[in-house]
Amino acid sequence: MMASANSGSSFLPSQKSLKGIIAGGLTGGIEICITFPTEFVKTQLQLDQKTGATKKYNGIFDCVRQTVRAHGVLGLYRGLTVLLYGSIPKSAVRFGSFEEFKKRNVDHTGNLSTIRSCSAD
């Protein structure tokens, strides 16, 4: 038996969900680019404490200064690409699925019921 053209459309994301997917991916990537230098420095300091040898860094600003001196400003972004490969799709799925979930759980007036609104947020 052949399915009609509209029978599978409920499984396709809506235009609003697609916008959520794109917006989520973009904002997730931007977020990582903004916060990555802080995470990089934090990780370097944590690794420096675990070595047991003489400490390489004397704090946050020393770590930033040494990294920039040795590798330039882009040195604070070493390892960013790998994180982006996971963060962009994760954020895209999160935002897109949230929009789709909201769309599927509104009543006839366009509002979420109390129970549905608790599970959507």
SULDA-V700229 format. One record per backbone hydrogen bond with DSSP energy under -0.5 kcal/mol. CO is the residue of the C=O (numbers start at 1). NH is the residue of the N-H. If there is no record, write none. Layout:
BEGIN
co:nh
CO:NH
CO:NH
END
This chain:
BEGIN
co:nh
4:7
4:8
6:9
8:11
9:12
14:18
15:19
16:20
17:21
18:22
19:23
20:24
21:25
22:26
23:27
24:28
25:29
26:30
27:31
28:32
29:33
30:34
31:35
32:36
35:39
36:40
37:41
38:42
39:43
40:44
41:45
42:46
43:47
44:48
45:49
46:50
47:51
59:63
60:64
61:65
62:66
63:67
64:68
65:69
66:70
67:71
68:72
72:75
73:76
74:77
75:78
77:80
79:83
80:84
81:85
82:86
83:86
83:87
84:88
86:90
87:91
88:92
89:93
90:94
91:95
92:96
93:97
94:98
95:99
96:100
97:101
98:102
99:103
100:104
101:105
102:105
103:106
105:113
107:110
111:107
113:117
114:118
115:119
116:120
117:121
END
